Amino acid sequence: MTETPVLEVEKISTVRGRVQVLWDVSLSVRRGETVAIVGPNGAGKTTLVGSITGLVPPRSGRIRVNGEDVTGMAPERLASRRVALVPERRGIFAPLSVRENLLMGAYARRAQRADLAADLDDVFGLFPALVRLRDALAGSLSGGEQQMVAIGRALMAKPELLLLDEPSLGLAPKVRAENFGALARLAERGVTILLVEQNLRLAARICGRAYLMQRGRIVGTATSEELAQSARHVYLESHGEAPHG
């Protein structure tokens, strides 16, 4: 018997304002997979994440989580089904401390205090840089540190499905590498991840496969090896070198 995918997106079309952004998009993510959605600016990647998480409900099509139809479900109800989002601009609570931001991620779980303490320790283990900052105001942190808080807050929800929208955006290479190292460790633990990313090299580092988006449509799929090769070609072309092979 085939296991039900954690996420199924079936032929969704989404309109924002008067503009149709998504056209018959379908994809699936199996339990324990890390899947990327890659494509240029304006491809519709963020709108797709918004449709999955109920922020921008699709006009047609179906979205299922663990076989349950959640199409258009409010984000807070979806969170109770252990779906967590790290949004494109992080969306942290600037006036709150790092610790308070992390605890906000566990709100829908109504967990016991001992469980919360263990979960906080787990997040601090993934992001050691946050240990000394736990009582600092989140708004005073660097962009990379805020991204760590945003990922950690999502993990406090104990998600069955973790969605990340452009987690490398605007970050220095060293910080990007640290954050993607943490995501790679989560993937090794079997956390199911859907990653929206423009950086092909970073996406190839942690994903098993990818969907390619252009102009609001899924136009193909790729393995992590194919993504890495594409990233190499883009790098060589940008440096005026001819790719070999």
LINNOR-V886008 format. One record per helix or strand of 3 or more residues. SS is the DSSP state (H for helix, E for strand). FROM is the first residue (numbers start at 1). TO is the last residue. If there is no record, write none. Layout:
# LINNOR-V886008
SS;FROM;TO  SS;FROM;TO
This chain:
# LINNOR-V886008
E;7;16  E;19;29  E;34;38  H;45;52  E;60;65  H;75;79  E;83;86  H;98;104  H;107;109  H;113;126  H;128;133  H;138;140  H;143;155  E;161;165  H;173;189  E;192;196  H;200;206  E;209;214  E;217;223  H;224;238
